[in-house]
Amino acid sequence: TGRNFYFPNKPLDFHKECTAYCRVAVLLRLLLWRLSGWKALLFLYLSETIWSIPPHPACAMFVTNHGSKVDSVTGECIPS
């Protein structure tokens, strides 16, 4: 449709840019599928998602993109 209904208040330029990006991304994926087959596309999807899954839930405590807070009195880390 060319419009993202989750962002109804965004300007028209935003929707045009998102539409163009989506169409180019779909065309590139179709081209990759055509040139390399479904296994290449599956490999890319899996490699992009699996690298971020921690091997154990406790690993998420050590690898995160959310910084921990620091106690202003003691200077010690406050786990998030």
Secondary structure, 3 states (H helix, E strand, C coil): CCCCCCCCCCCHHHHHHHHHHHHHHHHHHHHHHHHHCHHHHHHHHHHHHHCCCCCCHHHHHCCCCCCCEECCCCCCEECC
